[in-house]
Amino acid sequence: MPETFNATLTVRHAAGLHARPAAQFVKLAGRFPCKITVRKLNSDKPPANAKSPLSVLTLGVNQGDAIELVTEGEQAEEALAALVALIESNFGEPAAAH
């Protein structure tokens, strides 16, 4: 049985998982052979395929929302680490001032 990894984190980017951040997220997820899902916590929506731009956008993840990432299969641990790093780096942009 393939090993599964998961992480829960908060999206801090002003655009949430929309537009450019969503495109970066999907592009990075697509580099890995494992299954990757993303789920918006506190939402009734089912987990989305992290490699599908439309699926990620329809989650409606906004700034401050908590998400859960789940990776399973080949390179699952590396995929999770890369996606967490992308989100925690605010998608390579300076953090917005509050």
Biopython code that builds the backbone (N, CA, C, O; Angstrom):
import numpy as np
from Bio.PDB.StructureBuilder import StructureBuilder

atoms = [
    (1, "MET", "N", (0.852, -1.191, 0.000)),
    (1, "MET", "CA", (0.000, 0.000, 0.000)),
    (1, "MET", "C", (0.891, 1.247, 0.000)),
    (1, "MET", "O", (1.826, 1.344, 0.794)),
    (2, "PRO", "N", (0.599, 2.196, -0.891)),
    (2, "PRO", "CA", (1.449, 3.386, -0.962)),
    (2, "PRO", "C", (1.352, 4.217, 0.312)),
    (2, "PRO", "O", (0.313, 4.286, 0.969)),
    (3, "GLU", "N", (2.473, 4.837, 0.626)),
    (3, "GLU", "CA", (2.507, 5.680, 1.812)),
    (3, "GLU", "C", (1.794, 6.998, 1.519)),
    (3, "GLU", "O", (1.870, 7.532, 0.412)),
    (4, "THR", "N", (1.100, 7.507, 2.534)),
    (4, "THR", "CA", (0.352, 8.754, 2.406)),
    (4, "THR", "C", (0.942, 9.795, 3.352)),
    (4, "THR", "O", (1.311, 9.485, 4.484)),
    (5, "PHE", "N", (1.022, 11.019, 2.875)),
    (5, "PHE", "CA", (1.507, 12.132, 3.687)),
    (5, "PHE", "C", (0.469, 13.236, 3.629)),
    (5, "PHE", "O", (-0.217, 13.398, 2.620)),
    (6, "ASN", "N", (0.350, 13.998, 4.709)),
    (6, "ASN", "CA", (-0.579, 15.127, 4.655)),
    (6, "ASN", "C", (-0.087, 16.280, 5.499)),
    (6, "ASN", "O", (0.745, 16.110, 6.391)),
    (7, "ALA", "N", (-0.611, 17.454, 5.205)),
    (7, "ALA", "CA", (-0.272, 18.667, 5.931)),
    (7, "ALA", "C", (-1.484, 19.587, 5.911)),
    (7, "ALA", "O", (-2.233, 19.638, 4.935)),
    (8, "THR", "N", (-1.655, 20.304, 7.001)),
    (8, "THR", "CA", (-2.709, 21.313, 7.090)),
    (8, "THR", "C", (-2.024, 22.661, 7.254)),
    (8, "THR", "O", (-1.164, 22.824, 8.119)),
    (9, "LEU", "N", (-2.402, 23.623, 6.425)),
    (9, "LEU", "CA", (-1.794, 24.942, 6.523)),
    (9, "LEU", "C", (-2.768, 26.017, 6.074)),
    (9, "LEU", "O", (-3.815, 25.736, 5.491)),
    (10, "THR", "N", (-2.396, 27.252, 6.361)),
    (10, "THR", "CA", (-3.239, 28.401, 6.031)),
    (10, "THR", "C", (-2.654, 29.131, 4.838)),
    (10, "THR", "O", (-1.454, 29.406, 4.797)),
    (11, "VAL", "N", (-3.503, 29.447, 3.865)),
    (11, "VAL", "CA", (-3.080, 30.200, 2.683)),
    (11, "VAL", "C", (-3.086, 31.682, 3.050)),
    (11, "VAL", "O", (-4.123, 32.238, 3.412)),
    (12, "ARG", "N", (-1.925, 32.308, 2.951)),
    (12, "ARG", "CA", (-1.796, 33.715, 3.344)),
    (12, "ARG", "C", (-1.772, 34.677, 2.159)),
    (12, "ARG", "O", (-1.849, 35.891, 2.344)),
    (13, "HIS", "N", (-1.664, 34.137, 0.935)),
    (13, "HIS", "CA", (-1.595, 35.001, -0.247)),
    (13, "HIS", "C", (-2.893, 35.775, -0.408)),
    (13, "HIS", "O", (-3.979, 35.233, -0.208)),
    (14, "ALA", "N", (-2.773, 37.045, -0.771)),
    (14, "ALA", "CA", (-3.949, 37.910, -0.909)),
    (14, "ALA", "C", (-4.963, 37.357, -1.900)),
    (14, "ALA", "O", (-6.165, 37.571, -1.739)),
    (15, "ALA", "N", (-4.489, 36.641, -2.933)),
    (15, "ALA", "CA", (-5.400, 36.081, -3.939)),
    (15, "ALA", "C", (-5.896, 34.686, -3.553)),
    (15, "ALA", "O", (-6.710, 34.106, -4.270)),
    (16, "GLY", "N", (-5.422, 34.146, -2.441)),
    (16, "GLY", "CA", (-5.802, 32.788, -2.066)),
    (16, "GLY", "C", (-5.251, 31.808, -3.095)),
    (16, "GLY", "O", (-4.143, 31.989, -3.598)),
    (17, "LEU", "N", (-6.026, 30.769, -3.409)),
    (17, "LEU", "CA", (-5.614, 29.829, -4.468)),
    (17, "LEU", "C", (-6.381, 30.169, -5.734)),
    (17, "LEU", "O", (-7.165, 29.362, -6.234)),
    (18, "HIS", "N", (-6.150, 31.365, -6.247)),
    (18, "HIS", "CA", (-6.788, 31.844, -7.464)),
    (18, "HIS", "C", (-5.707, 32.413, -8.372)),
    (18, "HIS", "O", (-4.606, 32.714, -7.910)),
    (19, "ALA", "N", (-5.999, 32.559, -9.624)),
    (19, "ALA", "CA", (-5.122, 33.212, -10.595)),
    (19, "ALA", "C", (-3.709, 32.658, -10.551)),
    (19, "ALA", "O", (-3.513, 31.446, -10.648)),
    (20, "ARG", "N", (-2.718, 33.537, -10.404)),
    (20, "ARG", "CA", (-1.322, 33.125, -10.488)),
    (20, "ARG", "C", (-0.927, 32.115, -9.411)),
    (20, "ARG", "O", (-0.270, 31.128, -9.742)),
    (21, "PRO", "N", (-1.290, 32.307, -8.136)),
    (21, "PRO", "CA", (-0.931, 31.286, -7.142)),
    (21, "PRO", "C", (-1.500, 29.905, -7.474)),
    (21, "PRO", "O", (-0.822, 28.895, -7.284)),
    (22, "ALA", "N", (-2.722, 29.854, -7.963)),
    (22, "ALA", "CA", (-3.318, 28.563, -8.328)),
    (22, "ALA", "C", (-2.545, 27.932, -9.485)),
    (22, "ALA", "O", (-2.319, 26.722, -9.494)),
    (23, "ALA", "N", (-2.139, 28.748, -10.460)),
    (23, "ALA", "CA", (-1.380, 28.237, -11.601)),
    (23, "ALA", "C", (-0.034, 27.683, -11.140)),
    (23, "ALA", "O", (0.389, 26.625, -11.606)),
    (24, "GLN", "N", (0.639, 28.378, -10.237)),
    (24, "GLN", "CA", (1.914, 27.904, -9.690)),
    (24, "GLN", "C", (1.717, 26.584, -8.940)),
    (24, "GLN", "O", (2.502, 25.648, -9.091)),
    (25, "PHE", "N", (0.673, 26.528, -8.141)),
    (25, "PHE", "CA", (0.368, 25.351, -7.325)),
    (25, "PHE", "C", (0.132, 24.126, -8.217)),
    (25, "PHE", "O", (0.701, 23.060, -7.982)),
    (26, "VAL", "N", (-0.713, 24.292, -9.242)),
    (26, "VAL", "CA", (-1.056, 23.192, -10.150)),
    (26, "VAL", "C", (0.175, 22.757, -10.949)),
    (26, "VAL", "O", (0.400, 21.563, -11.148)),
    (27, "LYS", "N", (0.969, 23.729, -11.406)),
    (27, "LYS", "CA", (2.168, 23.417, -12.182)),
    (27, "LYS", "C", (3.146, 22.601, -11.337)),
    (27, "LYS", "O", (3.704, 21.612, -11.813)),
    (28, "LEU", "N", (3.353, 23.008, -10.096)),
    (28, "LEU", "CA", (4.260, 22.286, -9.208)),
    (28, "LEU", "C", (3.720, 20.887, -8.903)),
    (28, "LEU", "O", (4.476, 19.915, -8.928)),
    (29, "ALA", "N", (2.431, 20.777, -8.620)),
    (29, "ALA", "CA", (1.830, 19.470, -8.333)),
    (29, "ALA", "C", (2.006, 18.523, -9.521)),
    (29, "ALA", "O", (2.228, 17.327, -9.337)),
    (30, "GLY", "N", (1.906, 19.060, -10.733)),
    (30, "GLY", "CA", (2.012, 18.256, -11.937)),
    (30, "GLY", "C", (3.393, 17.670, -12.188)),
    (30, "GLY", "O", (3.544, 16.779, -13.024)),
    (31, "ARG", "N", (4.391, 18.154, -11.483)),
    (31, "ARG", "CA", (5.756, 17.645, -11.646)),
    (31, "ARG", "C", (5.975, 16.320, -10.939)),
    (31, "ARG", "O", (6.994, 15.664, -11.154)),
    (32, "PHE", "N", (5.034, 15.923, -10.100)),
    (32, "PHE", "CA", (5.193, 14.710, -9.306)),
    (32, "PHE", "C", (4.247, 13.612, -9.795)),
    (32, "PHE", "O", (3.116, 13.895, -10.191)),
    (33, "PRO", "N", (4.719, 12.340, -9.766)),
    (33, "PRO", "CA", (3.889, 11.245, -10.263)),
    (33, "PRO", "C", (2.799, 10.792, -9.287)),
    (33, "PRO", "O", (1.897, 10.050, -9.676)),
    (34, "CYS", "N", (2.869, 11.224, -8.038)),
    (34, "CYS", "CA", (1.917, 10.745, -7.024)),
    (34, "CYS", "C", (0.548, 11.424, -7.161)),
    (34, "CYS", "O", (0.386, 12.418, -7.870)),
    (35, "LYS", "N", (-0.419, 10.848, -6.458)),
    (35, "LYS", "CA", (-1.762, 11.433, -6.379)),
    (35, "LYS", "C", (-1.696, 12.558, -5.348)),
    (35, "LYS", "O", (-1.170, 12.367, -4.252)),
    (36, "ILE", "N", (-2.227, 13.726, -5.695)),
    (36, "ILE", "CA", (-2.213, 14.874, -4.788)),
    (36, "ILE", "C", (-3.615, 15.475, -4.748)),
    (36, "ILE", "O", (-4.189, 15.803, -5.786)),
    (37, "THR", "N", (-4.156, 15.616, -3.543)),
    (37, "THR", "CA", (-5.447, 16.280, -3.393)),
    (37, "THR", "C", (-5.304, 17.450, -2.436)),
    (37, "THR", "O", (-4.437, 17.468, -1.563)),
    (38, "VAL", "N", (-6.176, 18.421, -2.628)),
    (38, "VAL", "CA", (-6.230, 19.587, -1.744)),
    (38, "VAL", "C", (-7.684, 19.764, -1.331)),
    (38, "VAL", "O", (-8.595, 19.647, -2.150)),
    (39, "ARG", "N", (-7.887, 20.047, -0.053)),
    (39, "ARG", "CA", (-9.242, 20.210, 0.474)),
    (39, "ARG", "C", (-9.288, 21.480, 1.297)),
    (39, "ARG", "O", (-8.407, 21.741, 2.116)),
    (40, "LYS", "N", (-10.322, 22.262, 1.067)),
    (40, "LYS", "CA", (-10.544, 23.463, 1.881)),
    (40, "LYS", "C", (-11.245, 23.014, 3.154)),
    (40, "LYS", "O", (-12.330, 22.436, 3.102)),
    (41, "LEU", "N", (-10.625, 23.278, 4.286)),
    (41, "LEU", "CA", (-11.228, 22.909, 5.557)),
    (41, "LEU", "C", (-12.420, 23.823, 5.829)),
    (41, "LEU", "O", (-12.491, 24.922, 5.280)),
    (42, "ASN", "N", (-13.335, 23.389, 6.651)),
    (42, "ASN", "CA", (-14.564, 24.148, 6.946)),
    (42, "ASN", "C", (-15.386, 24.390, 5.692)),
    (42, "ASN", "O", (-16.006, 25.443, 5.540)),
    (43, "SER", "N", (-15.390, 23.406, 4.787)),
    (43, "SER", "CA", (-16.162, 23.494, 3.554)),
    (43, "SER", "C", (-16.776, 22.123, 3.288)),
    (43, "SER", "O", (-16.211, 21.097, 3.667)),
    (44, "ASP", "N", (-17.932, 22.115, 2.638)),
    (44, "ASP", "CA", (-18.589, 20.853, 2.292)),
    (44, "ASP", "C", (-18.044, 20.265, 0.994)),
    (44, "ASP", "O", (-18.388, 19.139, 0.636)),
    (45, "LYS", "N", (-17.198, 21.011, 0.288)),
    (45, "LYS", "CA", (-16.701, 20.548, -1.006)),
    (45, "LYS", "C", (-15.737, 19.386, -0.812)),
    (45, "LYS", "O", (-14.949, 19.384, 0.134)),
    (46, "PRO", "N", (-15.795, 18.393, -1.706)),
    (46, "PRO", "CA", (-14.868, 17.255, -1.613)),
    (46, "PRO", "C", (-13.450, 17.683, -1.983)),
    (46, "PRO", "O", (-13.264, 18.736, -2.594)),
    (47, "PRO", "N", (-12.452, 16.884, -1.622)),
    (47, "PRO", "CA", (-11.074, 17.209, -2.011)),
    (47, "PRO", "C", (-10.951, 17.310, -3.530)),
    (47, "PRO", "O", (-11.633, 16.602, -4.272)),
    (48, "ALA", "N", (-10.073, 18.199, -3.974)),
    (48, "ALA", "CA", (-9.875, 18.415, -5.415)),
    (48, "ALA", "C", (-8.537, 17.845, -5.851)),
    (48, "ALA", "O", (-7.595, 17.762, -5.062)),
    (49, "ASN", "N", (-8.466, 17.454, -7.110)),
    (49, "ASN", "CA", (-7.219, 17.017, -7.718)),
    (49, "ASN", "C", (-6.312, 18.245, -7.831)),
    (49, "ASN", "O", (-6.644, 19.199, -8.535)),
    (50, "ALA", "N", (-5.172, 18.224, -7.143)),
    (50, "ALA", "CA", (-4.270, 19.377, -7.126)),
    (50, "ALA", "C", (-3.604, 19.623, -8.479)),
    (50, "ALA", "O", (-2.980, 20.665, -8.676)),
    (51, "LYS", "N", (-3.729, 18.679, -9.411)),
    (51, "LYS", "CA", (-3.130, 18.839, -10.737)),
    (51, "LYS", "C", (-4.118, 19.411, -11.750)),
    (51, "LYS", "O", (-3.768, 19.612, -12.913)),
    (52, "SER", "N", (-5.350, 19.673, -11.316)),
    (52, "SER", "CA", (-6.387, 20.205, -12.203)),
    (52, "SER", "C", (-6.679, 21.666, -11.862)),
    (52, "SER", "O", (-7.216, 21.954, -10.793)),
    (53, "PRO", "N", (-6.330, 22.592, -12.762)),
    (53, "PRO", "CA", (-6.577, 24.013, -12.465)),
    (53, "PRO", "C", (-8.034, 24.308, -12.111)),
    (53, "PRO", "O", (-8.307, 25.040, -11.159)),
    (54, "LEU", "N", (-8.963, 23.742, -12.870)),
    (54, "LEU", "CA", (-10.377, 24.010, -12.609)),
    (54, "LEU", "C", (-10.801, 23.485, -11.244)),
    (54, "LEU", "O", (-11.524, 24.160, -10.512)),
    (55, "SER", "N", (-10.351, 22.283, -10.903)),
    (55, "SER", "CA", (-10.699, 21.703, -9.602)),
    (55, "SER", "C", (-10.186, 22.569, -8.458)),
    (55, "SER", "O", (-10.898, 22.805, -7.482)),
    (56, "VAL", "N", (-8.950, 23.040, -8.584)),
    (56, "VAL", "CA", (-8.358, 23.876, -7.534)),
    (56, "VAL", "C", (-9.128, 25.194, -7.413)),
    (56, "VAL", "O", (-9.421, 25.645, -6.306)),
    (57, "LEU", "N", (-9.453, 25.805, -8.546)),
    (57, "LEU", "CA", (-10.177, 27.085, -8.521)),
    (57, "LEU", "C", (-11.570, 26.941, -7.917)),
    (57, "LEU", "O", (-12.030, 27.834, -7.204)),
    (58, "THR", "N", (-12.250, 25.821, -8.197)),
    (58, "THR", "CA", (-13.617, 25.663, -7.703)),
    (58, "THR", "C", (-13.680, 25.441, -6.195)),
    (58, "THR", "O", (-14.760, 25.514, -5.609)),
    (59, "LEU", "N", (-12.538, 25.172, -5.554)),
    (59, "LEU", "CA", (-12.533, 25.062, -4.086)),
    (59, "LEU", "C", (-12.837, 26.411, -3.438)),
    (59, "LEU", "O", (-13.373, 26.471, -2.331)),
    (60, "GLY", "N", (-12.488, 27.497, -4.141)),
    (60, "GLY", "CA", (-12.759, 28.825, -3.597)),
    (60, "GLY", "C", (-11.910, 29.149, -2.378)),
    (60, "GLY", "O", (-12.411, 29.724, -1.412)),
    (61, "VAL", "N", (-10.632, 28.788, -2.410)),
    (61, "VAL", "CA", (-9.733, 29.061, -1.279)),
    (61, "VAL", "C", (-9.316, 30.524, -1.315)),
    (61, "VAL", "O", (-8.727, 30.992, -2.290)),
    (62, "ASN", "N", (-9.626, 31.233, -0.246)),
    (62, "ASN", "CA", (-9.291, 32.648, -0.132)),
    (62, "ASN", "C", (-8.198, 32.854, 0.900)),
    (62, "ASN", "O", (-7.825, 31.929, 1.620)),
    (63, "GLN", "N", (-7.687, 34.077, 0.964)),
    (63, "GLN", "CA", (-6.664, 34.405, 1.951)),
    (63, "GLN", "C", (-7.187, 34.088, 3.351)),
    (63, "GLN", "O", (-8.310, 34.453, 3.701)),
    (64, "GLY", "N", (-6.365, 33.405, 4.146)),
    (64, "GLY", "CA", (-6.745, 33.062, 5.512)),
    (64, "GLY", "C", (-7.438, 31.720, 5.654)),
    (64, "GLY", "O", (-7.658, 31.256, 6.773)),
    (65, "ASP", "N", (-7.791, 31.081, 4.532)),
    (65, "ASP", "CA", (-8.442, 29.767, 4.600)),
    (65, "ASP", "C", (-7.420, 28.673, 4.918)),
    (65, "ASP", "O", (-6.274, 28.724, 4.472)),
    (66, "ALA", "N", (-7.861, 27.687, 5.696)),
    (66, "ALA", "CA", (-7.028, 26.524, 5.985)),
    (66, "ALA", "C", (-7.309, 25.450, 4.948)),
    (66, "ALA", "O", (-8.457, 25.212, 4.571)),
    (67, "ILE", "N", (-6.237, 24.803, 4.494)),
    (67, "ILE", "CA", (-6.371, 23.711, 3.528)),
    (67, "ILE", "C", (-5.631, 22.482, 4.042)),
    (67, "ILE", "O", (-4.737, 22.572, 4.884)),
    (68, "GLU", "N", (-6.032, 21.331, 3.507)),
    (68, "GLU", "CA", (-5.321, 20.097, 3.797)),
    (68, "GLU", "C", (-4.799, 19.538, 2.479)),
    (68, "GLU", "O", (-5.552, 19.378, 1.518)),
    (69, "LEU", "N", (-3.514, 19.244, 2.447)),
    (69, "LEU", "CA", (-2.897, 18.607, 1.295)),
    (69, "LEU", "C", (-2.653, 17.149, 1.637)),
    (69, "LEU", "O", (-2.181, 16.831, 2.729)),
    (70, "VAL", "N", (-2.975, 16.257, 0.697)),
    (70, "VAL", "CA", (-2.715, 14.829, 0.884)),
    (70, "VAL", "C", (-2.003, 14.318, -0.356)),
    (70, "VAL", "O", (-2.470, 14.514, -1.478)),
    (71, "THR", "N", (-0.866, 13.659, -0.144)),
    (71, "THR", "CA", (-0.111, 13.071, -1.246)),
    (71, "THR", "C", (0.007, 11.575, -1.005)),
    (71, "THR", "O", (0.154, 11.124, 0.131)),
    (72, "GLU", "N", (-0.059, 10.814, -2.091)),
    (72, "GLU", "CA", (-0.009, 9.360, -1.971)),
    (72, "GLU", "C", (0.688, 8.758, -3.174)),
    (72, "GLU", "O", (0.358, 9.075, -4.317)),
    (73, "GLY", "N", (1.659, 7.883, -2.912)),
    (73, "GLY", "CA", (2.332, 7.181, -3.997)),
    (73, "GLY", "C", (3.771, 7.621, -4.177)),
    (73, "GLY", "O", (4.404, 8.132, -3.254)),
    (74, "GLU", "N", (4.277, 7.411, -5.391)),
    (74, "GLU", "CA", (5.674, 7.701, -5.703)),
    (74, "GLU", "C", (5.984, 9.188, -5.511)),
    (74, "GLU", "O", (5.262, 10.048, -6.016)),
    (75, "GLN", "N", (7.048, 9.482, -4.788)),
    (75, "GLN", "CA", (7.519, 10.842, -4.491)),
    (75, "GLN", "C", (6.505, 11.658, -3.695)),
    (75, "GLN", "O", (6.501, 12.887, -3.775)),
    (76, "ALA", "N", (5.648, 10.987, -2.930)),
    (76, "ALA", "CA", (4.608, 11.695, -2.169)),
    (76, "ALA", "C", (5.203, 12.641, -1.136)),
    (76, "ALA", "O", (4.725, 13.763, -0.969)),
    (77, "GLU", "N", (6.248, 12.188, -0.441)),
    (77, "GLU", "CA", (6.843, 13.027, 0.594)),
    (77, "GLU", "C", (7.489, 14.273, -0.012)),
    (77, "GLU", "O", (7.357, 15.373, 0.523)),
    (78, "GLU", "N", (8.190, 14.087, -1.137)),
    (78, "GLU", "CA", (8.822, 15.224, -1.812)),
    (78, "GLU", "C", (7.775, 16.202, -2.339)),
    (78, "GLU", "O", (7.955, 17.416, -2.241)),
    (79, "ALA", "N", (6.692, 15.685, -2.891)),
    (79, "ALA", "CA", (5.628, 16.541, -3.416)),
    (79, "ALA", "C", (5.012, 17.384, -2.307)),
    (79, "ALA", "O", (4.796, 18.584, -2.472)),
    (80, "LEU", "N", (4.734, 16.747, -1.182)),
    (80, "LEU", "CA", (4.136, 17.484, -0.069)),
    (80, "LEU", "C", (5.086, 18.578, 0.413)),
    (80, "LEU", "O", (4.659, 19.709, 0.642)),
    (81, "ALA", "N", (6.363, 18.254, 0.567)),
    (81, "ALA", "CA", (7.342, 19.242, 1.027)),
    (81, "ALA", "C", (7.424, 20.426, 0.067)),
    (81, "ALA", "O", (7.504, 21.576, 0.501)),
    (82, "ALA", "N", (7.403, 20.145, -1.243)),
    (82, "ALA", "CA", (7.500, 21.212, -2.244)),
    (82, "ALA", "C", (6.271, 22.121, -2.214)),
    (82, "ALA", "O", (6.399, 23.343, -2.293)),
    (83, "LEU", "N", (5.083, 21.525, -2.101)),
    (83, "LEU", "CA", (3.851, 22.325, -2.088)),
    (83, "LEU", "C", (3.736, 23.141, -0.799)),
    (83, "LEU", "O", (3.309, 24.296, -0.827)),
    (84, "VAL", "N", (4.114, 22.544, 0.321)),
    (84, "VAL", "CA", (4.089, 23.282, 1.593)),
    (84, "VAL", "C", (5.056, 24.469, 1.510)),
    (84, "VAL", "O", (4.722, 25.573, 1.938)),
    (85, "ALA", "N", (6.246, 24.241, 0.964)),
    (85, "ALA", "CA", (7.229, 25.318, 0.830)),
    (85, "ALA", "C", (6.695, 26.445, -0.055)),
    (85, "ALA", "O", (6.897, 27.622, 0.244)),
    (86, "LEU", "N", (6.013, 26.081, -1.143)),
    (86, "LEU", "CA", (5.444, 27.090, -2.044)),
    (86, "LEU", "C", (4.421, 27.947, -1.304)),
    (86, "LEU", "O", (4.454, 29.175, -1.390)),
    (87, "ILE", "N", (3.518, 27.302, -0.581)),
    (87, "ILE", "CA", (2.469, 28.034, 0.138)),
    (87, "ILE", "C", (3.068, 28.866, 1.269)),
    (87, "ILE", "O", (2.693, 30.023, 1.459)),
    (88, "GLU", "N", (4.001, 28.276, 2.020)),
    (88, "GLU", "CA", (4.608, 29.008, 3.140)),
    (88, "GLU", "C", (5.473, 30.174, 2.676)),
    (88, "GLU", "O", (5.691, 31.121, 3.432)),
    (89, "SER", "N", (5.976, 30.114, 1.421)),
    (89, "SER", "CA", (6.777, 31.226, 0.885)),
    (89, "SER", "C", (5.871, 32.318, 0.300)),
    (89, "SER", "O", (6.353, 33.270, -0.313)),
    (90, "ASN", "N", (4.548, 32.167, 0.499)),
    (90, "ASN", "CA", (3.572, 33.111, -0.058)),
    (90, "ASN", "C", (3.682, 33.164, -1.581)),
    (90, "ASN", "O", (3.528, 34.221, -2.192)),
    (91, "PHE", "N", (3.955, 31.987, -2.188)),
    (91, "PHE", "CA", (4.060, 31.853, -3.640)),
    (91, "PHE", "C", (5.152, 32.755, -4.203)),
    (91, "PHE", "O", (5.038, 33.279, -5.311)),
    (92, "GLY", "N", (6.225, 32.924, -3.406)),
    (92, "GLY", "CA", (7.373, 33.696, -3.856)),
    (92, "GLY", "C", (7.194, 35.201, -3.813)),
    (92, "GLY", "O", (8.007, 35.939, -4.371)),
    (93, "GLU", "N", (6.147, 35.663, -3.162)),
    (93, "GLU", "CA", (5.889, 37.100, -3.080)),
    (93, "GLU", "C", (6.051, 37.578, -1.643)),
    (93, "GLU", "O", (5.880, 36.797, -0.708)),
    (94, "PRO", "N", (6.381, 38.862, -1.459)),
    (94, "PRO", "CA", (6.460, 39.374, -0.094)),
    (94, "PRO", "C", (5.091, 39.276, 0.581)),
    (94, "PRO", "O", (4.060, 39.435, -0.071)),
    (95, "ALA", "N", (5.088, 39.021, 1.848)),
    (95, "ALA", "CA", (3.817, 38.942, 2.592)),
    (95, "ALA", "C", (3.154, 40.321, 2.597)),
    (95, "ALA", "O", (3.819, 41.348, 2.735)),
    (96, "ALA", "N", (1.852, 40.316, 2.447)),
    (96, "ALA", "CA", (1.104, 41.588, 2.443)),
    (96, "ALA", "C", (1.075, 42.165, 3.852)),
    (96, "ALA", "O", (0.942, 41.436, 4.835)),
    (97, "ALA", "N", (1.200, 43.462, 3.933)),
    (97, "ALA", "CA", (1.136, 44.123, 5.238)),
    (97, "ALA", "C", (-0.296, 44.158, 5.730)),
    (97, "ALA", "O", (-1.219, 44.359, 4.941)),
    (98, "HIS", "N", (-0.484, 43.968, 6.993)),
    (98, "HIS", "CA", (-1.849, 43.960, 7.562)),
    (98, "HIS", "C", (-2.232, 45.328, 8.054)),
    (98, "HIS", "O", (-3.337, 45.514, 8.562)),
]
sb = StructureBuilder()
sb.init_structure("model")
sb.init_model(0)
sb.init_chain("A")
sb.init_seg("    ")
for serial, (resi, resn, name, xyz) in enumerate(atoms, 1):
    if name == "N":
        sb.init_residue(resn, " ", resi, " ")
    sb.init_atom(name, np.array(xyz, "f"), 0.0, 1.0, " ", f" {name:<3s}", serial, name[0])
structure = sb.get_structure()
